[in-house]
Amino acid sequence: MTFIPKPKVHHPALQKNALGLTRRDYEGAITTLCAGCGHDSVTAAVVQAFWDLSIAPHRVAKMSGIGCSSKTPAYFLRDAHGFNGVHGRMPALATGANAANGDIIYIGISGDGDSLSIGIGQMSHAIRRNVNLLYILENNGVYGLTKGQFSAAADKGSMSKKGEANPMEAIDGALLALTLGASFVARSFSGDKAQLVPILKAGLTHKGFAFVDVISPCVTFNDHEGSTKSYAYTREHNVEIVQADFVPPAAAITAEYDAGTVRNVMMHDGSWVRLRKVAEDYDPTDRDRAYAYIRDAQSKGEIVTGLLYIDEGSQDMHGHAGTTAEPLTALPYESLCPGNNELQKLQQRFR
Amino acid sequence: MDRVNDFAFKIATANGTGSASANGLIMQAIFRMGVPVTGKNVFPSNIQGLPTWYEIRVNKNGYTARTAQFDLMVALNAATYAKDVAEVRSGGWLLYDSSWPLDERLKRPDVTYVGVPLAEMCNASFKGVRERILMKNIAYAGALAALLDFDTEIMRALLKEKFGRKPALMDSNQKAIDLGFNYAKANFDCPLPIRLEKLDKTKDAILIDGNTAAALGCVYAGATVGAWYPITPSTSLMDAFSGFCQKYRRTADGKNRFAFIQAEDELAAIGMVIGAGWAGARAFTSTSGPGISLMNEFIGLSYYTEIPAVIFDVQRAGPSTGMPTRTQQGDIMMCAYASHGDTRHICLYPSDPREAFEFAVKAFDLAERFQTPVFVLSDLDIGMNDWMVPRLEWDDSYRPDRGKVLSAEELDSAKSFSRYLDVDGDGIPYRSLPGVHPKGAYFTRGSGHTKHATYTEDDVEYTEVLDRIDRKVQRAARFVPAPVVRKAAAATKMGIVSVGGCHAACMEALDQLAKEGVALDYMRVRGFPFGDDVRKFLESHDINFVVEQNRDGQLRNLLTLDTGFPIDRMESVRYYGGFPLSANHVVDGVKAKLEKAA
């Protein structure tokens, strides 16, 4: 367990965001994960992203399933409601909560066991429904809490701590999300906060299901030589193809980059995501070519990272369902009950 | 002997041939004549081709339970001839399609045959294969109208209501009715001794199925989120909810004041309901036994994290896939204690569609007041068959009981907030909804937690919360619908205890047994946990016959488990073959036990 002492009194010089809050106001309880766990870095990036966007913490709902990753919502945004549900079933809880109250910002934290084995069905269908949710898959290729079994995300040939090679193909969450029609797909690395934070901000602003696969090494069970989810391996094989910058609403877009390599995507709230292509032949709005590109890179042993795909034109679950702009939880009972007169009229049908 | 307004008949056809609309017409016509009527649809798990039956019982005294013996059989399915003719009572009638000679398998010396050339007449009068098949079924309704003395004006009016906007359909249906009617009039001595006569006993009643009524209850209760996975026999509940919402919950600009989610499976369906309940909506799912099996894990989460959820279990015959289109009360035990660990759930047991409507509303109030899952245990017979029940009434002064939910103002002025603290000493803590106020924030977790909603593995902290939840659910015994008790005319030390859809058969059986000199008090339980009144009834009788529709006597076991009442003072009377319960099941069962004791 990492022990990070946190002073109760904030340093007066701490920087404040538009709401007058410091980063400390976006933190949570002290982590109980292993020292050096990739997940703690993701938590730090989440804190940064919310702070940067000046989102009131209590307007957020933190959803998670079961596993090391799913514990982390306790470690950020202490003023937000959290829901640590059952294994692999966070998407259903998030879907229901979102259906009831779509005005809240939903963040879901899951892991590769939670998402790609027991919960692969629910994750898939939440993607299909385009539930408005930032979904972070903290991916370490291993079951940590039960001491080191391979997960479905473990690469073929990757070695376990005990020295056994994984004989089966990996399920790649990002590729799966692409084929399922996800409207926002990104991959990043817990060790690259500069890349991860803008992706999370874009994901929080995206209206729909924002899938972010974050390679997040397990220092205890999957950080040895021969593992393809270790810090060393990921650093060595990580190839960033699209850099995302997040530009808040009303901020001027300046042409810093060469024309043709930068693409500005306007988000629903008027903010912009600026996608800078590092790989010249990559198009983050072409689903099929994105898929092929990632597969090609994989065959060369490269882990492609960045904001891989975005479609801001899609409808989210509420769009499909045609619900009122007002959240269902805010509708007065009088507008829901047809009353006795209608009931009597209706019953002519049953005579 | 004339049997006016007291007989039963059955129609045997093949699934998917349009017989449902003929049968509906017959039912409604009898009902509009003011005569009490019940219909039981006995259908296969199939879309087209397999045998299907429709049983109609006419009873001037208002007995509505299924009867297993029929005065008249309409035998139109060669695949089931032998079985069908065997169900006709001695001296009864059999209507068959005399376009072909009477089948050997239909012959019985004590049955009178009524041959109507349905196919021949319809082939001559209608074009197209599909129309000929459909109209053949409408034509038997016409023949029955003559044989049983229907009011033909009422039938005409019904056709007009149904097909008023489609004159071509109206004309062909009326033509088919006339074909059957005129043939029967010309060739038989109409009406038969079993016949109808206008009464005045249905004017304050409706014909409705329990799934439709329950769906209406959800609409009136203000439920906004319905999540489900299709499963027989609960599907029509969600279909009806969606239909009513489209009628009543659309804004002027076409937006929906409801979310209706067809989930990927039952696990997701209940998860969505819990998520929506957590966020503050009234949310529900409808399913059947196999769905409840799948939902068990989430139900435990809902219980332990204290999130309201309403679950309709339209029970069908189990175990496993069982008989999806047959009825049973096989989930009583499972629902009472669903999920691993120590759990106990509020259950409501409606006996007919009217109670399905009322208990649907009650279920949401209880779920929110007690912050826990609530089951409404209906069954296929209640859910899918048309029952004659008193008109539904709605009290416009009703307002939902949302329970102890803290507003932003209350949270703002509160010194502190602990989600699972028993502030009022009634076992029910206060809850906060996401997005309302920073002071309301807490971490909902299915793992061990303290009264302050923090993680724990400490025995004392853990036990404190678990014990409070137990007290809370026990307290609900005083708030679930009280049992219905009917005292025998004379004092007796024997009683019948029953539940849900057994009610109609029990009421008829009580009268029959009383006539035979067996006086019995009666109690129908309507909610779980059981209250003191349930125990008192049991204690005031030397023998309690527990009537239910499952193999293992689940209600009897549950009564002992929950009240501590000795199981050997309860005799089990059971029928679980999948058909709705008949009075003779109860009468024979009670008499057999009495003979054994004597």
Contacts between the chains, C-beta under 8 A, distances in Angstrom:
chain1	res1	chain2	res2	distance
A	56	B	438	7.9
A	57	B	438	6.6
A	57	B	441	7.7
A	58	B	435	6.7
A	58	B	436	7.4
A	58	B	437	6.2
A	58	B	438	4.0
A	58	B	440	7.5
A	58	B	441	6.0
A	59	B	435	5.5
A	61	B	279	7.5
A	61	B	434	4.5
A	61	B	435	7.0
A	73	B	443	7.5
A	74	B	443	5.8
A	74	B	455	7.8
A	78	B	441	6.7
A	79	B	438	4.0
A	79	B	441	4.9
A	80	B	434	7.5
A	80	B	441	5.6
A	81	B	432	7.6
A	81	B	433	7.8
A	81	B	434	3.6
A	81	B	435	7.4
A	81	B	440	7.4
A	81	B	441	5.5
A	81	B	442	6.8
A	81	B	443	7.9
A	81	B	444	7.1
A	82	B	441	7.8
A	82	B	442	7.6
A	82	B	443	4.1
A	82	B	444	6.4
A	82	B	445	7.9
A	83	B	275	7.6
A	83	B	278	6.3
A	83	B	443	7.8
A	83	B	444	4.5
A	83	B	445	7.9
A	84	B	443	6.6
A	84	B	444	6.7
A	84	B	445	4.3
A	84	B	446	6.8
A	84	B	447	6.9
A	85	B	271	7.3
A	85	B	274	7.9
A	85	B	301	6.3
A	85	B	444	7.9
A	85	B	446	6.5
A	86	B	271	7.9
A	86	B	297	5.5
A	86	B	298	6.3
A	86	B	301	5.5
A	86	B	446	5.9
A	89	B	267	6.4
A	89	B	268	7.4
A	89	B	271	4.9
A	89	B	297	7.8
A	89	B	298	6.8
A	91	B	268	7.5
A	91	B	271	7.8
A	92	B	263	7.1
A	92	B	267	7.0
A	92	B	268	4.2
A	92	B	269	7.7
A	92	B	270	7.8
A	92	B	271	2.7
A	92	B	272	5.1
A	92	B	274	8.0
A	92	B	275	6.4
A	92	B	298	8.0
A	93	B	271	5.3
A	93	B	272	7.5
A	93	B	274	6.2
A	93	B	275	3.8
A	93	B	278	7.2
A	94	B	275	6.2
A	95	B	227	8.0
A	95	B	261	7.0
A	95	B	268	7.5
A	95	B	271	7.5
A	95	B	272	5.1
A	95	B	275	6.3
A	96	B	225	6.4
A	96	B	227	6.4
A	96	B	261	7.8
A	96	B	271	6.5
A	96	B	272	3.4
A	96	B	273	6.0
A	96	B	274	6.4
A	96	B	275	2.8
A	96	B	276	3.9
A	96	B	277	7.6
A	96	B	278	7.6
A	96	B	279	7.2
A	96	B	283	6.5
A	97	B	275	4.0
A	97	B	276	6.3
A	97	B	278	5.8
A	97	B	279	4.1
A	97	B	434	7.1
A	98	B	275	7.6
A	98	B	279	7.8
A	99	B	225	5.2
A	99	B	227	7.8
A	99	B	259	4.1
A	99	B	261	6.3
A	99	B	272	6.8
A	99	B	275	7.7
A	99	B	276	5.6
A	99	B	281	7.4
A	100	B	224	6.9
A	100	B	225	5.5
A	100	B	259	7.5
A	100	B	275	7.3
A	100	B	276	4.0
A	100	B	277	7.9
A	100	B	279	3.9
A	100	B	280	6.2
A	100	B	281	3.5
A	100	B	283	6.8
A	101	B	279	4.5
A	101	B	280	6.5
A	101	B	281	7.4
A	101	B	433	7.9
A	101	B	434	7.2
A	101	B	435	6.3
A	103	B	435	6.6
A	104	B	279	7.4
A	104	B	434	5.7
A	104	B	435	4.4
A	121	B	264	5.7
A	121	B	265	6.9
A	121	B	268	7.5
A	122	B	264	7.0
A	122	B	267	7.6
A	122	B	268	5.6
A	122	B	271	7.4
A	124	B	264	7.7
A	125	B	263	7.5
A	125	B	264	4.2
A	125	B	268	6.6
A	129	B	261	7.9
A	318	B	259	7.8
A	321	B	256	6.4
A	321	B	259	5.2
A	321	B	260	7.1
A	321	B	261	7.6
A	322	B	254	7.1
A	322	B	255	6.0
A	322	B	256	4.9
A	323	B	255	6.5
A	323	B	256	5.1
A	323	B	257	7.7
A	323	B	258	7.5
A	323	B	259	5.6
A	324	B	251	6.1
A	324	B	255	4.4
A	324	B	256	6.7
A	324	B	257	5.7
A	325	B	255	7.2
A	328	B	224	4.1
A	328	B	225	6.6
A	328	B	257	7.0
A	328	B	258	7.1
A	328	B	259	6.2
A	328	B	281	5.4
A	329	B	224	7.6
A	329	B	279	6.1
A	329	B	280	4.2
A	329	B	281	5.3
A	329	B	433	7.2
A	331	B	224	6.8
A	331	B	257	5.5
A	333	B	222	4.9
A	333	B	399	6.4
A	333	B	400	5.8
A	335	B	257	6.1
A	336	B	219	7.6
A	336	B	222	4.3
A	336	B	224	6.7
A	336	B	249	6.8
A	336	B	257	6.1
A	337	B	219	7.5
A	337	B	220	5.5
A	337	B	222	5.9
A	337	B	398	7.7
A	338	B	219	6.9
A	338	B	220	7.2
A	338	B	248	4.3
A	339	B	394	6.7
A	339	B	396	5.5
A	340	B	393	6.8
A	340	B	394	4.0
A	340	B	395	7.3
A	340	B	396	5.2
A	342	B	248	6.9
A	343	B	216	7.5
A	343	B	220	7.4
A	343	B	392	5.9
A	343	B	393	7.5
A	343	B	394	4.8
A	344	B	391	7.5
A	346	B	216	7.8
A	347	B	206	5.2
A	347	B	208	8.0
A	347	B	391	5.8
A	347	B	392	6.5
A	350	B	206	3.9
A	350	B	207	5.5
A	350	B	208	4.6
A	351	B	28	7.7
A	351	B	31	7.1
A	351	B	32	7.1
A	351	B	206	5.9
A	351	B	207	7.0
